[in-house]
């Protein structure tokens, strides 16, 4: 019987078509999606975050300057100063209060008439009625400030104003103003939109440069893949061509799937301490910007830096714990205070709870809270369970983290939320790896599997009670003395 043997050119054409459909097209689509994400998601997000950060900055600066007025007004009430003396000292201090680029950013004061009380760069307006003053667009700037304060007590006002001390250069500006009712004054400071745009443009250039390098690497890799594949296809024999192609595709898919799951697990576990580091780093930055009260923030800065260092160390411990999870072993075991672990864990994640307007409550039991454990691993499971509780809860709800240290041989942990709950049919599957009750694009179901593994390696137990619409409670029971898990 004769068998048809395809020509080499026919085989090559067939293989190239298959390769393009399986590799080239997905790669091109990935590159396009990456580019779209950069231009329509990342860059707009950077712009929004930069503007929000600047707005928060001028709010804090204005409040700090407002406190100067409040302090002097209090001296007036206590008879230490007359009103004229208090107001004159306020004017002198605000006039000399500068910050920002070349220390040229400033504060000003006008009253509710509106009349200009003090402006460092527009002395020609000091003491004058500015109710008729308009910017180049015809906006009554100070009238709008007065209206904003009357309606809300404080707020943002956008207009056009001279660039700091250059009266010939008028550009858009966004200011935050706050009323000082006892004296009928309004104090404010602002940012120039061009400065924010310049900062955003610099960040965007760096992002685009980095993205361009990634795209270049992807293109080089794609070209290399094409070249290697072409040479390999030419060397293949007719009888084994399709079989080898199928085997290679299957092996590659399995490797990529395993690598993707491992990467997702590492990212999932490390994201929590990194979020804590970022939150406290930003808070420390705000303290440093508050130059008028720098000394008052030293202890808070020291605490924040200590927490940042601890969380950075915990990132390394999490990676080590993931490796130990594969070996089914426990890391560094020592004698620790359970309540201290709970306090640190809740402090790290408290910012995320506040962002969702949730009340994160600690109910720490009295008595002996000492136990032998891997403290970093226990903190890891606490953060993971609290994050799950935050995601399951609605705004304004409560999350309770409680300990019970009354038993002589064991300690108990309890994490409760009053959120959406877990369906009854899923309760016996939630600790399985890669099972999740969340939407598929939000979770790979690795968090509770890691929690379960850590508890088991400490010879402890974990149980869950949940009702849909009423909330969920996880209860963890750990021995005070470390007992290795039996094989």
NUMAR-309632 format. One line per 2 residues: number of its first residue (from 1); their letters; for each residue x, y, z of C-alpha. Coordinates in steps of 0.5 Angstrom, whole numbers. Layout:
N
NUM = a = X/Y/Z ~ ...
***
This chain:
487
1 = xx = 0/0/0 ~ 3/7/-2
3 = xx = 3/12/3 ~ 3/20/1
5 = xx = 9/23/4 ~ 8/31/4
7 = xx = 13/35/1 ~ 18/39/5
9 = xx = 15/46/3 ~ 8/43/4
11 = xx = 10/41/11 ~ 14/48/13
13 = xx = 8/52/11 ~ 3/48/15
15 = xx = 8/48/21 ~ 8/56/20
17 = xx = 1/57/20 ~ 0/53/26
19 = xx = 6/56/30 ~ 3/63/28
21 = xx = -4/61/31 ~ -1/59/37
23 = xx = 5/63/39 ~ 5/69/34
25 = xx = -2/72/35 ~ -3/71/42
27 = xx = 4/75/43 ~ 2/80/39
29 = xx = -5/81/42 ~ -1/81/49
31 = xx = 3/87/46 ~ -3/90/44
33 = xx = -6/89/51 ~ 0/92/54
35 = xx = 0/98/50 ~ -7/99/51
37 = xx = -6/98/59 ~ -1/103/59
39 = xx = -4/109/55 ~ -11/108/58
41 = xx = -10/105/65 ~ -3/106/68
43 = xx = -2/113/65 ~ -9/116/67
45 = xx = -8/113/74 ~ -1/116/75
47 = xx = -4/123/73 ~ -10/122/78
49 = xx = -6/119/84 ~ -1/125/83
51 = xx = -6/130/83 ~ -10/127/89
53 = xx = -3/127/93 ~ -2/134/91
55 = xx = -9/136/94 ~ -8/132/100
57 = xx = -1/136/101 ~ -4/143/100
59 = xx = -10/141/105 ~ -5/139/110
61 = xx = -1/145/109 ~ -7/150/110
63 = xx = -9/146/116 ~ -2/147/119
65 = xx = -2/154/117 ~ -9/155/120
67 = xx = -7/152/127 ~ -2/158/127
69 = xx = -8/163/127 ~ -12/158/132
71 = xx = -6/158/137 ~ -5/166/137
73 = xx = -13/167/138 ~ -12/162/144
75 = xx = -7/167/147 ~ -12/173/145
77 = xx = -17/169/149 ~ -13/168/155
79 = xx = -11/175/155 ~ -4/174/153
81 = xx = -5/178/147 ~ -9/183/144
83 = xx = -13/182/138 ~ -9/187/134
85 = xx = -2/184/137 ~ -5/177/135
87 = xx = -7/178/128 ~ 0/182/127
89 = xx = 4/176/129 ~ -1/172/125
91 = xx = 1/176/119 ~ 8/176/120
93 = xx = 9/169/121 ~ 4/167/115
95 = xx = 8/172/111 ~ 15/169/112
97 = xx = 12/162/111 ~ 15/159/105
99 = xx = 16/152/102 ~ 16/148/95
101 = xx = 20/149/89 ~ 26/154/91
103 = xx = 22/156/97 ~ 17/160/93
105 = xx = 11/157/95 ~ 7/161/100
107 = xx = 0/162/104 ~ -4/168/104
109 = xx = -10/171/108 ~ -16/175/106
111 = xx = -22/176/110 ~ -30/175/108
113 = xx = -31/182/105 ~ -27/180/101
115 = xx = -21/184/103 ~ -13/182/102
117 = xx = -10/182/109 ~ -3/179/107
119 = xx = 0/176/100 ~ 7/175/100
121 = xx = 8/177/92 ~ 2/182/91
123 = xx = 3/187/96 ~ -1/192/92
125 = xx = -7/188/94 ~ -6/188/101
127 = xx = -11/192/105 ~ -15/193/99
129 = xx = -22/190/97 ~ -21/185/92
131 = xx = -29/183/91 ~ -28/186/84
133 = xx = -21/182/82 ~ -22/177/77
135 = xx = -17/173/73 ~ -16/173/66
137 = xx = -22/168/65 ~ -26/173/68
139 = xx = -27/169/75 ~ -28/173/81
141 = xx = -23/169/85 ~ -24/172/92
143 = xx = -31/172/92 ~ -31/165/90
145 = xx = -27/163/96 ~ -31/167/100
147 = xx = -37/163/98 ~ -34/156/98
149 = xx = -32/158/106 ~ -39/160/107
151 = xx = -42/154/104 ~ -37/148/107
153 = xx = -32/152/111 ~ -26/150/107
155 = xx = -25/147/100 ~ -22/147/93
157 = xx = -22/153/88 ~ -19/153/81
159 = xx = -17/160/77 ~ -11/163/74
161 = xx = -6/167/78 ~ 1/169/77
163 = xx = 7/164/77 ~ 9/165/85
165 = xx = 13/172/84 ~ 13/173/77
167 = xx = 7/177/75 ~ 8/177/68
169 = xx = 7/169/68 ~ 0/167/69
171 = xx = -2/160/69 ~ -8/155/72
173 = xx = -8/154/79 ~ -11/150/84
175 = xx = -12/153/92 ~ -15/150/98
177 = xx = -18/155/103 ~ -20/154/110
179 = xx = -24/159/114 ~ -22/162/121
181 = xx = -29/164/124 ~ -26/168/130
183 = xx = -23/173/126 ~ -27/172/119
185 = xx = -21/171/116 ~ -19/166/110
187 = xx = -13/162/109 ~ -10/159/103
189 = xx = -5/156/99 ~ -4/152/92
191 = xx = -1/148/87 ~ 0/150/80
193 = xx = -3/146/75 ~ 3/146/70
195 = xx = 8/144/76 ~ 4/138/77
197 = xx = 3/136/69 ~ 11/137/69
199 = xx = 12/132/74 ~ 7/127/71
201 = xx = 10/128/64 ~ 17/126/68
203 = xx = 14/120/71 ~ 10/118/64
205 = xx = 17/119/60 ~ 20/114/65
207 = xx = 14/109/65 ~ 14/109/57
209 = xx = 22/108/57 ~ 21/102/61
211 = xx = 15/100/57 ~ 19/101/51
213 = xx = 25/96/54 ~ 20/91/55
215 = xx = 17/91/49 ~ 24/91/45
217 = xx = 25/85/49 ~ 19/82/48
219 = xx = 20/83/40 ~ 27/80/41
221 = xx = 25/74/44 ~ 19/73/39
223 = xx = 24/74/33 ~ 29/69/37
225 = xx = 23/64/38 ~ 21/65/30
227 = xx = 28/63/28 ~ 29/57/33
229 = xx = 22/54/31 ~ 24/55/23
231 = xx = 30/51/24 ~ 27/46/28
233 = xx = 22/45/23 ~ 26/44/17
235 = xx = 30/39/21 ~ 24/35/23
237 = xx = 22/28/20 ~ 15/28/16
239 = xx = 13/22/21 ~ 14/25/28
241 = xx = 13/33/26 ~ 6/33/28
243 = xx = 7/29/34 ~ 13/33/37
245 = xx = 9/39/36 ~ 4/37/40
247 = xx = 8/34/46 ~ 12/41/46
249 = xx = 6/45/46 ~ 3/41/52
251 = xx = 10/41/56 ~ 10/48/55
253 = xx = 3/50/57 ~ 4/45/63
255 = xx = 11/49/65 ~ 8/56/64
257 = xx = 1/54/68 ~ 6/52/74
259 = xx = 10/58/73 ~ 4/62/73
261 = xx = 1/59/79 ~ 7/60/83
263 = xx = 8/67/81 ~ 1/69/83
265 = xx = 2/65/90 ~ 8/69/91
267 = xx = 5/76/89 ~ -1/74/93
269 = xx = 3/73/100 ~ 8/79/99
271 = xx = 3/84/97 ~ 0/85/104
273 = xx = 6/87/107 ~ 8/91/101
275 = xx = 2/95/102 ~ 3/96/109
277 = xx = 10/99/108 ~ 7/103/102
279 = xx = 2/106/107 ~ 7/108/113
281 = xx = 12/110/108 ~ 7/115/105
283 = xx = 5/117/112 ~ 12/118/114
285 = xx = 13/123/108 ~ 7/127/110
287 = xx = 10/128/117 ~ 17/130/114
289 = xx = 13/135/110 ~ 10/138/116
291 = xx = 16/142/118 ~ 12/147/123
293 = xx = 11/140/127 ~ 17/136/125
295 = xx = 19/135/133 ~ 12/132/135
297 = xx = 13/127/129 ~ 19/124/131
299 = xx = 16/118/135 ~ 11/117/130
301 = xx = 17/117/125 ~ 21/112/129
303 = xx = 15/107/130 ~ 13/107/122
305 = xx = 21/106/120 ~ 21/100/125
307 = xx = 14/97/122 ~ 17/98/115
309 = xx = 23/95/117 ~ 19/89/120
311 = xx = 15/88/114 ~ 21/88/109
313 = xx = 24/83/113 ~ 17/79/113
315 = xx = 17/79/106 ~ 23/75/106
317 = xx = 20/70/111 ~ 14/69/107
319 = xx = 18/67/101 ~ 22/62/106
321 = xx = 15/60/108 ~ 13/58/101
323 = xx = 19/54/100 ~ 18/51/107
325 = xx = 10/50/105 ~ 13/45/99
327 = xx = 17/41/104 ~ 12/41/109
329 = xx = 16/44/115 ~ 16/50/120
331 = xx = 21/56/120 ~ 24/59/126
333 = xx = 20/57/132 ~ 21/61/138
335 = xx = 17/63/144 ~ 13/69/143
337 = xx = 7/73/145 ~ 1/72/141
339 = xx = -3/79/142 ~ 4/82/140
341 = xx = 3/78/133 ~ -4/80/133
343 = xx = -3/88/134 ~ 2/88/129
345 = xx = -2/84/124 ~ -8/89/125
347 = xx = -4/95/125 ~ -1/93/118
349 = xx = -7/92/115 ~ -11/97/118
351 = xx = -10/102/113 ~ -14/98/108
353 = xx = -20/97/113 ~ -20/105/113
355 = xx = -20/106/106 ~ -26/101/106
357 = xx = -29/105/112 ~ -29/98/116
359 = xx = -28/98/123 ~ -22/93/125
361 = xx = -23/91/132 ~ -18/88/137
363 = xx = -21/84/143 ~ -15/81/146
365 = xx = -16/76/151 ~ -12/77/158
367 = xx = -8/72/161 ~ -2/68/159
369 = xx = -1/69/151 ~ 6/66/150
371 = xx = 7/60/145 ~ 12/57/141
373 = xx = 11/58/134 ~ 14/61/127
375 = xx = 12/68/129 ~ 12/71/121
377 = xx = 8/65/119 ~ 3/66/124
379 = xx = 3/74/122 ~ 2/71/115
381 = xx = -4/67/116 ~ -7/73/120
383 = xx = -6/78/115 ~ -9/73/110
385 = xx = -15/72/114 ~ -16/80/115
387 = xx = -15/81/108 ~ -21/76/106
389 = xx = -25/79/111 ~ -24/86/108
391 = xx = -26/84/101 ~ -32/80/104
393 = xx = -35/86/108 ~ -39/92/106
395 = xx = -37/99/108 ~ -38/101/115
397 = xx = -38/94/118 ~ -34/91/123
399 = xx = -28/86/123 ~ -27/83/130
401 = xx = -20/80/131 ~ -20/76/138
403 = xx = -16/72/142 ~ -17/67/148
405 = xx = -11/65/152 ~ -15/62/158
407 = xx = -13/54/156 ~ -7/52/159
409 = xx = -5/48/153 ~ -8/52/147
411 = xx = -9/59/145 ~ -15/61/140
413 = xx = -16/66/135 ~ -22/68/132
415 = xx = -23/73/126 ~ -30/75/125
417 = xx = -33/79/119 ~ -41/81/118
419 = xx = -40/81/110 ~ -43/76/105
421 = xx = -41/70/108 ~ -39/63/104
423 = xx = -44/59/101 ~ -46/52/105
425 = xx = -44/48/99 ~ -37/51/98
427 = xx = -35/50/106 ~ -32/44/105
429 = xx = -27/46/99 ~ -25/53/101
431 = xx = -18/50/104 ~ -17/47/97
433 = xx = -11/50/93 ~ -14/54/87
435 = xx = -21/54/89 ~ -24/61/91
437 = xx = -31/63/92 ~ -29/70/89
439 = xx = -29/72/81 ~ -24/68/77
441 = xx = -20/74/75 ~ -20/77/83
443 = xx = -17/70/86 ~ -13/64/85
445 = xx = -15/61/91 ~ -8/60/94
447 = xx = -9/64/101 ~ -13/60/105
449 = xx = -9/54/102 ~ -3/57/105
451 = xx = -7/59/111 ~ -9/51/112
453 = xx = -2/49/111 ~ 1/53/116
455 = xx = -4/52/121 ~ -3/44/120
457 = xx = 5/45/120 ~ 4/48/127
459 = xx = 0/42/129 ~ -6/46/130
461 = xx = -13/46/127 ~ -18/51/124
463 = xx = -25/51/123 ~ -30/56/119
465 = xx = -37/58/121 ~ -41/62/116
467 = xx = -48/64/113 ~ -49/67/107
469 = xx = -51/75/108 ~ -49/74/116
471 = xx = -42/74/116 ~ -36/69/117
473 = xx = -32/67/123 ~ -25/63/122
475 = xx = -23/60/129 ~ -16/57/130
477 = xx = -13/53/135 ~ -6/52/137
479 = xx = -2/49/142 ~ 3/53/146
481 = xx = 8/48/145 ~ 11/47/138
483 = xx = 9/39/136 ~ 11/38/129
485 = xx = 6/35/125 ~ 5/28/124
487 = x = 6/25/117
***
